[in-house]
């Protein structure tokens, strides 16, 4: 078991290491010493920029998410697991109101296990960081982002789906508060895209900024990245509620096409957490239940859960101005490695198929603009091969593969919607691959 202990006061961090235990400075500016770590250095300031106090329970969720992201980052699964994948992680996290979260601890551990494929053991203690005070917020009044006009929250990664989601909200008369997970490199295209959404929108951008002092092998799979993104959205929603109290829950939009949200295994090797579960209905359903239990008045929404990426683009197609903007988005799962979209990973293949279905010329500067070039490379063609296997299978087993991705809603209409979007998503990608001379 790997243990991680979090501290909001660097003076409580032991001067020496304990074998098997990592010390992390939560919201700290830097690790105290070699062999320790920090995370959340700028988040307190980022939250102050919302210009209003947030619910301590919502801020506690941010603290929990930082703990999860730190563990997922600093504990490399290839060296800290018995099977090279599933880790046993024990976290001790100080919270402002630990009793509220203790009541849902088991449910949260289960949701995290579904998300990452690991075993999570959470322990919540007193003495956690409170959200910024009114005085601290007022001291930074010049940097407030102005959320007064916003009536909902929308996660805005800078990807194609988030662009469409935010633009369609604007087209429908809404004013979303955009929330961005601003990793290094992501900020550039987020800043380019945000002004092209039809009207000026407030945007809350934050970065967890995990830092380890000394030698360490960081894990690169980052299956839990989404919970940090979701936590930013929860804090932003809490700020909206404080600004404009209402009996109705604040809507938190998580725009994602249903085919990739479901992420049913393409092959038998791609089961479980080997496929991302960021917006899977099972995970979002678990999180909604947790938010309800701790009385966070938030309603998670994904209006595109039963649509393919191509169908989302088709709806947008009459908007000629935004057509040219779509190619400035980033969909690639490997983008951060070379700051260029590869063109051959699963998200890229789905993206390219979507443009083809919508009849929009895809001018994205892919590393492999011609799929034949990637296909001729045995070391990188695995995703193309997996997709060809999936689209070529007998459709009689499609529902079983959807169910293998994780639990679906009990509602019959919802379940049929998920089955349908998976089948149409396969058809969409299959048609594109055949147009490129791949498959039959």
VENTAKA-V166058 format. One record per residue. N is the residue number from 0. RES is the residue in one small letter. PHI is phi in radians with two decimals (NA if undefined). D_FIRST is the distance of its C-alpha to the first C-alpha in whole Angstrom. Layout:
n->N res->RES phi->PHI d_first->D_FIRST
n->N res->RES phi->PHI d_first->D_FIRST
This chain:
n->0 res->x phi->NA d_first->0
n->1 res->x phi->-1.75 d_first->4
n->2 res->x phi->-1.85 d_first->6
n->3 res->x phi->-2.27 d_first->10
n->4 res->x phi->-1.93 d_first->13
n->5 res->x phi->-1.90 d_first->16
n->6 res->x phi->-2.36 d_first->20
n->7 res->x phi->-1.74 d_first->23
n->8 res->x phi->-2.20 d_first->25
n->9 res->x phi->-1.12 d_first->24
n->10 res->x phi->-1.24 d_first->26
n->11 res->x phi->-1.56 d_first->23
n->12 res->x phi->-1.35 d_first->20
n->13 res->x phi->-1.01 d_first->20
n->14 res->x phi->-1.31 d_first->22
n->15 res->x phi->-2.22 d_first->19
n->16 res->x phi->-1.27 d_first->16
n->17 res->x phi->-1.90 d_first->13
n->18 res->x phi->-0.98 d_first->11
n->19 res->x phi->1.44 d_first->8
n->20 res->x phi->-2.22 d_first->9
n->21 res->x phi->-1.83 d_first->12
n->22 res->x phi->-1.75 d_first->15
n->23 res->x phi->-2.22 d_first->17
n->24 res->x phi->-1.53 d_first->20
n->25 res->x phi->-1.44 d_first->21
n->26 res->x phi->1.13 d_first->25
n->27 res->x phi->-1.47 d_first->25
n->28 res->x phi->-1.36 d_first->27
n->29 res->x phi->-2.87 d_first->26
n->30 res->x phi->-1.12 d_first->23
n->31 res->x phi->-1.16 d_first->24
n->32 res->x phi->-2.72 d_first->23
n->33 res->x phi->-1.09 d_first->22
n->34 res->x phi->1.65 d_first->18
n->35 res->x phi->-1.98 d_first->18
n->36 res->x phi->-2.51 d_first->18
n->37 res->x phi->-2.48 d_first->21
n->38 res->x phi->-2.74 d_first->21
n->39 res->x phi->1.52 d_first->24
n->40 res->x phi->-0.96 d_first->27
n->41 res->x phi->-1.83 d_first->30
n->42 res->x phi->-1.24 d_first->29
n->43 res->x phi->-1.03 d_first->31
n->44 res->x phi->-1.15 d_first->34
n->45 res->x phi->-1.05 d_first->33
n->46 res->x phi->-1.17 d_first->33
n->47 res->x phi->-1.05 d_first->36
n->48 res->x phi->-1.17 d_first->38
n->49 res->x phi->-1.18 d_first->38
n->50 res->x phi->1.40 d_first->41
n->51 res->x phi->-2.68 d_first->40
n->52 res->x phi->-1.21 d_first->37
n->53 res->x phi->-1.99 d_first->35
n->54 res->x phi->-1.10 d_first->33
n->55 res->x phi->-1.00 d_first->30
n->56 res->x phi->-1.17 d_first->28
n->57 res->x phi->-1.15 d_first->29
n->58 res->x phi->-1.18 d_first->28
n->59 res->x phi->-1.08 d_first->25
n->60 res->x phi->-1.12 d_first->24
n->61 res->x phi->-1.09 d_first->24
n->62 res->x phi->-1.08 d_first->22
n->63 res->x phi->-1.09 d_first->19
n->64 res->x phi->-1.10 d_first->20
n->65 res->x phi->-1.12 d_first->19
n->66 res->x phi->-1.07 d_first->16
n->67 res->x phi->-1.15 d_first->15
n->68 res->x phi->-1.12 d_first->17
n->69 res->x phi->-1.08 d_first->16
n->70 res->x phi->-1.09 d_first->12
n->71 res->x phi->-1.16 d_first->13
n->72 res->x phi->-1.46 d_first->16
n->73 res->x phi->-1.50 d_first->14
n->74 res->x phi->-1.81 d_first->11
n->75 res->x phi->-1.19 d_first->12
n->76 res->x phi->-1.23 d_first->12
n->77 res->x phi->-1.23 d_first->14
n->78 res->x phi->-2.02 d_first->12
n->79 res->x phi->-2.13 d_first->8
n->80 res->x phi->-2.52 d_first->8
n->81 res->x phi->-1.26 d_first->10
n->82 res->x phi->-2.00 d_first->13
n->83 res->x phi->1.41 d_first->14
n->84 res->x phi->-2.44 d_first->13
n->85 res->x phi->-1.56 d_first->11
n->86 res->x phi->-1.79 d_first->8
n->87 res->x phi->-1.91 d_first->5
n->88 res->x phi->-2.03 d_first->6
n->89 res->x phi->-2.08 d_first->7
n->90 res->x phi->-2.05 d_first->10
n->91 res->x phi->-2.00 d_first->13
n->92 res->x phi->-2.16 d_first->16
n->93 res->x phi->-1.36 d_first->20
n->94 res->x phi->-2.22 d_first->23
n->95 res->x phi->-1.29 d_first->26
n->96 res->x phi->-2.31 d_first->27
n->97 res->x phi->-1.10 d_first->23
n->98 res->x phi->-1.07 d_first->25
n->99 res->x phi->-1.07 d_first->26
n->100 res->x phi->-1.48 d_first->23
n->101 res->x phi->-1.09 d_first->21
n->102 res->x phi->-1.14 d_first->24
n->103 res->x phi->-2.06 d_first->22
n->104 res->x phi->-1.01 d_first->19
n->105 res->x phi->-1.08 d_first->18
n->106 res->x phi->-1.14 d_first->20
n->107 res->x phi->-1.21 d_first->19
n->108 res->x phi->-1.06 d_first->15
n->109 res->x phi->-1.16 d_first->17
n->110 res->x phi->-1.11 d_first->19
n->111 res->x phi->-1.15 d_first->16
n->112 res->x phi->-1.09 d_first->15
n->113 res->x phi->-1.11 d_first->18
n->114 res->x phi->-1.23 d_first->19
n->115 res->x phi->-1.97 d_first->16
n->116 res->x phi->1.43 d_first->15
n->117 res->x phi->-1.80 d_first->11
n->118 res->x phi->-1.69 d_first->9
n->119 res->x phi->-1.96 d_first->10
n->120 res->x phi->-2.22 d_first->10
n->121 res->x phi->-1.81 d_first->13
n->122 res->x phi->-2.28 d_first->14
n->123 res->x phi->-1.91 d_first->18
n->124 res->x phi->-2.12 d_first->20
n->125 res->x phi->-1.35 d_first->23
n->126 res->x phi->1.56 d_first->25
n->127 res->x phi->-1.32 d_first->24
n->128 res->x phi->-1.22 d_first->26
n->129 res->x phi->-1.47 d_first->30
n->130 res->x phi->-1.14 d_first->31
n->131 res->x phi->-0.94 d_first->34
n->132 res->x phi->-1.33 d_first->37
n->133 res->x phi->-1.04 d_first->41
n->134 res->x phi->-1.10 d_first->42
n->135 res->x phi->-1.13 d_first->39
n->136 res->x phi->-1.14 d_first->40
n->137 res->x phi->-1.14 d_first->44
n->138 res->x phi->-1.12 d_first->43
n->139 res->x phi->-1.97 d_first->42
n->140 res->x phi->-1.10 d_first->45
n->141 res->x phi->-1.20 d_first->46
n->142 res->x phi->-1.81 d_first->43
n->143 res->x phi->-1.08 d_first->43
n->144 res->x phi->-1.57 d_first->42
n->145 res->x phi->1.28 d_first->45
n->146 res->x phi->-1.74 d_first->43
n->147 res->x phi->-1.02 d_first->46
n->148 res->x phi->-1.48 d_first->47
n->149 res->x phi->-1.27 d_first->44
n->150 res->x phi->-2.13 d_first->44
n->151 res->x phi->-2.87 d_first->41
n->152 res->x phi->-2.12 d_first->37
n->153 res->x phi->-2.37 d_first->37
n->154 res->x phi->-1.15 d_first->34
n->155 res->x phi->-2.33 d_first->35
n->156 res->x phi->-1.47 d_first->33
n->157 res->x phi->1.70 d_first->37
n->158 res->x phi->-1.43 d_first->36
n->159 res->x phi->-1.10 d_first->39
n->160 res->x phi->-1.14 d_first->38
n->161 res->x phi->-1.19 d_first->37
n->162 res->x phi->-1.09 d_first->41
n->163 res->x phi->-1.11 d_first->42
n->164 res->x phi->-1.06 d_first->41
n->165 res->x phi->-1.16 d_first->42
n->166 res->x phi->-1.16 d_first->45
n->167 res->x phi->-1.19 d_first->46
n->168 res->x phi->-1.11 d_first->45
n->169 res->x phi->-1.09 d_first->47
n->170 res->x phi->-1.05 d_first->50
n->171 res->x phi->-1.54 d_first->49
n->172 res->x phi->1.55 d_first->50
n->173 res->x phi->-1.59 d_first->47
n->174 res->x phi->-2.21 d_first->46
n->175 res->x phi->-1.36 d_first->42
n->176 res->x phi->-1.47 d_first->40
n->177 res->x phi->-1.31 d_first->38
n->178 res->x phi->-2.18 d_first->34
n->179 res->x phi->-2.09 d_first->33
n->180 res->x phi->-1.61 d_first->30
n->181 res->x phi->-1.60 d_first->31
n->182 res->x phi->-1.19 d_first->29
n->183 res->x phi->-1.00 d_first->31
n->184 res->x phi->1.73 d_first->34
n->185 res->x phi->-1.20 d_first->34
n->186 res->x phi->-1.05 d_first->36
n->187 res->x phi->-1.08 d_first->39
n->188 res->x phi->-1.40 d_first->39
n->189 res->x phi->-1.11 d_first->38
n->190 res->x phi->-1.19 d_first->41
n->191 res->x phi->-1.24 d_first->44
n->192 res->x phi->-1.40 d_first->43
n->193 res->x phi->-0.96 d_first->43
n->194 res->x phi->-1.27 d_first->47
n->195 res->x phi->-1.80 d_first->48
n->196 res->x phi->-1.73 d_first->47
n->197 res->x phi->1.84 d_first->50
n->198 res->x phi->-2.82 d_first->50
n->199 res->x phi->-1.22 d_first->48
n->200 res->x phi->-2.13 d_first->45
n->201 res->x phi->-1.21 d_first->43
n->202 res->x phi->-2.40 d_first->39
n->203 res->x phi->-1.81 d_first->36
n->204 res->x phi->-2.07 d_first->34
n->205 res->x phi->-2.58 d_first->31
n->206 res->x phi->-2.45 d_first->28
n->207 res->x phi->-1.16 d_first->24
n->208 res->x phi->0.91 d_first->25
n->209 res->x phi->-1.26 d_first->21
n->210 res->x phi->-2.33 d_first->22
n->211 res->x phi->-1.98 d_first->20
n->212 res->x phi->-1.69 d_first->22
n->213 res->x phi->1.86 d_first->21
n->214 res->x phi->-1.46 d_first->20
n->215 res->x phi->-2.85 d_first->17
n->216 res->x phi->-1.73 d_first->17
n->217 res->x phi->-1.39 d_first->17
n->218 res->x phi->-1.33 d_first->16
n->219 res->x phi->-1.87 d_first->19
n->220 res->x phi->-1.27 d_first->19
n->221 res->x phi->0.81 d_first->19
n->222 res->x phi->-1.17 d_first->19
n->223 res->x phi->-1.71 d_first->18
n->224 res->x phi->-0.90 d_first->21
n->225 res->x phi->-1.12 d_first->23
n->226 res->x phi->-1.26 d_first->22
n->227 res->x phi->-1.17 d_first->23
n->228 res->x phi->-1.07 d_first->26
n->229 res->x phi->-1.12 d_first->27
n->230 res->x phi->-1.13 d_first->26
n->231 res->x phi->-1.06 d_first->29
n->232 res->x phi->-1.12 d_first->31
n->233 res->x phi->-1.14 d_first->30
n->234 res->x phi->-1.10 d_first->31
n->235 res->x phi->-1.11 d_first->34
n->236 res->x phi->-1.13 d_first->35
n->237 res->x phi->-1.10 d_first->35
n->238 res->x phi->-1.14 d_first->37
n->239 res->x phi->-1.10 d_first->40
n->240 res->x phi->-1.12 d_first->40
n->241 res->x phi->-1.17 d_first->40
n->242 res->x phi->-1.31 d_first->43
n->243 res->x phi->-2.34 d_first->45
n->244 res->x phi->-0.98 d_first->44
n->245 res->x phi->-2.67 d_first->44
n->246 res->x phi->-1.32 d_first->44
n->247 res->x phi->-1.51 d_first->43
n->248 res->x phi->-1.10 d_first->39
n->249 res->x phi->-1.33 d_first->38
n->250 res->x phi->-1.44 d_first->38
n->251 res->x phi->-1.99 d_first->35
n->252 res->x phi->-1.52 d_first->36
n->253 res->x phi->-2.15 d_first->33
n->254 res->x phi->-1.25 d_first->36
n->255 res->x phi->-2.74 d_first->34
n->256 res->x phi->-1.10 d_first->36
n->257 res->x phi->-1.13 d_first->35
n->258 res->x phi->-1.10 d_first->35
n->259 res->x phi->-1.46 d_first->32
n->260 res->x phi->-1.13 d_first->31
n->261 res->x phi->-1.21 d_first->31
n->262 res->x phi->0.83 d_first->29
n->263 res->x phi->-1.08 d_first->30
n->264 res->x phi->-1.04 d_first->29
n->265 res->x phi->-1.31 d_first->32
n->266 res->x phi->-2.38 d_first->31
n->267 res->x phi->-1.15 d_first->29
n->268 res->x phi->-1.34 d_first->26
n->269 res->x phi->-1.87 d_first->26
n->270 res->x phi->-1.68 d_first->24
n->271 res->x phi->1.04 d_first->21
n->272 res->x phi->-1.32 d_first->19
n->273 res->x phi->-1.15 d_first->21
n->274 res->x phi->-1.91 d_first->24
n->275 res->x phi->-1.11 d_first->24
n->276 res->x phi->-2.17 d_first->24
n->277 res->x phi->-0.90 d_first->25
n->278 res->x phi->-2.07 d_first->28
n->279 res->x phi->-1.08 d_first->28
n->280 res->x phi->-1.03 d_first->30
n->281 res->x phi->-1.13 d_first->27
n->282 res->x phi->-1.21 d_first->24
n->283 res->x phi->-1.12 d_first->27
n->284 res->x phi->-1.15 d_first->28
n->285 res->x phi->-1.09 d_first->25
n->286 res->x phi->-1.18 d_first->25
n->287 res->x phi->-1.08 d_first->29
n->288 res->x phi->-1.10 d_first->28
n->289 res->x phi->-1.16 d_first->26
n->290 res->x phi->-1.07 d_first->28
n->291 res->x phi->-1.10 d_first->31
n->292 res->x phi->-1.16 d_first->29
n->293 res->x phi->-1.62 d_first->29
n->294 res->x phi->1.09 d_first->32
n->295 res->x phi->-1.59 d_first->32
n->296 res->x phi->-1.40 d_first->35
n->297 res->x phi->-2.33 d_first->34
n->298 res->x phi->-2.12 d_first->35
n->299 res->x phi->-1.31 d_first->33
n->300 res->x phi->-2.29 d_first->36
n->301 res->x phi->-2.32 d_first->36
n->302 res->x phi->-1.20 d_first->40
n->303 res->x phi->-1.87 d_first->39
n->304 res->x phi->-1.10 d_first->37
n->305 res->x phi->-1.93 d_first->39
n->306 res->x phi->-2.14 d_first->41
n->307 res->x phi->-1.40 d_first->40
n->308 res->x phi->-1.10 d_first->40
n->309 res->x phi->-1.12 d_first->44
n->310 res->x phi->-1.13 d_first->45
n->311 res->x phi->-1.10 d_first->44
n->312 res->x phi->-1.20 d_first->46
n->313 res->x phi->-1.06 d_first->49
n->314 res->x phi->-1.07 d_first->49
n->315 res->x phi->-1.49 d_first->49
n->316 res->x phi->-0.90 d_first->51
n->317 res->x phi->-1.12 d_first->54
n->318 res->x phi->-1.47 d_first->53
n->319 res->x phi->-1.08 d_first->54
n->320 res->x phi->-1.10 d_first->53
n->321 res->x phi->-1.37 d_first->49
n->322 res->x phi->-0.95 d_first->50
n->323 res->x phi->-1.24 d_first->50
n->324 res->x phi->-1.38 d_first->47
n->325 res->x phi->-1.03 d_first->45
n->326 res->x phi->-1.28 d_first->44
n->327 res->x phi->-1.52 d_first->43
n->328 res->x phi->-1.42 d_first->40
n->329 res->x phi->-2.14 d_first->37
n->330 res->x phi->-2.05 d_first->35
n->331 res->x phi->-1.13 d_first->33
n->332 res->x phi->-1.36 d_first->30
n->333 res->x phi->-2.04 d_first->30
n->334 res->x phi->-1.00 d_first->32
n->335 res->x phi->-1.17 d_first->30
n->336 res->x phi->-1.24 d_first->30
n->337 res->x phi->-2.31 d_first->34
n->338 res->x phi->0.93 d_first->35
n->339 res->x phi->-2.60 d_first->37
n->340 res->x phi->-1.29 d_first->37
n->341 res->x phi->-1.28 d_first->36
n->342 res->x phi->1.65 d_first->38
n->343 res->x phi->-2.23 d_first->37
n->344 res->x phi->-1.34 d_first->33
n->345 res->x phi->-1.00 d_first->33
n->346 res->x phi->-1.04 d_first->33
n->347 res->x phi->-1.16 d_first->36
n->348 res->x phi->-1.11 d_first->38
n->349 res->x phi->-1.14 d_first->38
n->350 res->x phi->-1.08 d_first->39
n->351 res->x phi->-1.12 d_first->42
n->352 res->x phi->-1.15 d_first->43
n->353 res->x phi->-1.15 d_first->43
n->354 res->x phi->-1.07 d_first->46
n->355 res->x phi->-1.10 d_first->48
n->356 res->x phi->-1.13 d_first->48
n->357 res->x phi->-1.41 d_first->49
n->358 res->x phi->1.23 d_first->52
n->359 res->x phi->-1.81 d_first->50
n->360 res->x phi->-1.14 d_first->51
n->361 res->x phi->-1.62 d_first->47
n->362 res->x phi->-1.73 d_first->48
n->363 res->x phi->-1.00 d_first->44
n->364 res->x phi->-1.39 d_first->44
n->365 res->x phi->-1.17 d_first->41
n->366 res->x phi->-1.11 d_first->40
n->367 res->x phi->-2.14 d_first->42
n->368 res->x phi->-1.14 d_first->44
n->369 res->x phi->-1.82 d_first->46
n->370 res->x phi->-1.08 d_first->43
n->371 res->x phi->-1.04 d_first->45
n->372 res->x phi->-1.12 d_first->44
n->373 res->x phi->-1.25 d_first->40
n->374 res->x phi->-1.12 d_first->41
n->375 res->x phi->-1.35 d_first->42
n->376 res->x phi->-1.84 d_first->39
n->377 res->x phi->-0.99 d_first->37
n->378 res->x phi->-1.38 d_first->34
n->379 res->x phi->-2.25 d_first->34
n->380 res->x phi->-1.61 d_first->36
n->381 res->x phi->-1.03 d_first->33
n->382 res->x phi->-1.17 d_first->33
n->383 res->x phi->-1.11 d_first->37
n->384 res->x phi->-1.07 d_first->36
n->385 res->x phi->-1.08 d_first->34
n->386 res->x phi->-1.18 d_first->36
n->387 res->x phi->-1.10 d_first->39
n->388 res->x phi->-1.09 d_first->37
n->389 res->x phi->-1.13 d_first->37
n->390 res->x phi->-1.32 d_first->40
n->391 res->x phi->-1.63 d_first->42
n->392 res->x phi->-1.29 d_first->40
n->393 res->x phi->-1.13 d_first->42
n->394 res->x phi->-1.22 d_first->42
n->395 res->x phi->-1.17 d_first->42
n->396 res->x phi->-1.75 d_first->38
n->397 res->x phi->-1.07 d_first->37
n->398 res->x phi->-1.13 d_first->37
n->399 res->x phi->-1.10 d_first->34
n->400 res->x phi->-1.23 d_first->32
n->401 res->x phi->-1.12 d_first->32
n->402 res->x phi->-1.11 d_first->31
n->403 res->x phi->-1.15 d_first->28
n->404 res->x phi->-1.31 d_first->27
n->405 res->x phi->2.50 d_first->26
n->406 res->x phi->-1.14 d_first->28
n->407 res->x phi->-1.84 d_first->31
n->408 res->x phi->-1.03 d_first->33
n->409 res->x phi->-1.30 d_first->35
n->410 res->x phi->-1.01 d_first->38
n->411 res->x phi->-1.08 d_first->41
n->412 res->x phi->-1.15 d_first->42
n->413 res->x phi->-1.09 d_first->39
n->414 res->x phi->-1.07 d_first->37
n->415 res->x phi->-1.09 d_first->40
n->416 res->x phi->-1.08 d_first->40
n->417 res->x phi->-1.23 d_first->37
n->418 res->x phi->-1.05 d_first->38
n->419 res->x phi->-1.16 d_first->41
n->420 res->x phi->-1.20 d_first->39
n->421 res->x phi->-1.16 d_first->37
n->422 res->x phi->-1.13 d_first->40
n->423 res->x phi->-1.19 d_first->42
n->424 res->x phi->-1.13 d_first->40
n->425 res->x phi->-1.10 d_first->40
n->426 res->x phi->-1.07 d_first->43
n->427 res->x phi->-1.10 d_first->43
n->428 res->x phi->-1.23 d_first->41
n->429 res->x phi->-1.05 d_first->43
n->430 res->x phi->-1.09 d_first->47
n->431 res->x phi->-1.17 d_first->45
n->432 res->x phi->-1.09 d_first->44
n->433 res->x phi->-1.14 d_first->48
n->434 res->x phi->-1.15 d_first->49
n->435 res->x phi->-1.68 d_first->48
n->436 res->x phi->1.46 d_first->49
n->437 res->x phi->-1.93 d_first->46
n->438 res->x phi->1.44 d_first->45
n->439 res->x phi->-2.13 d_first->48
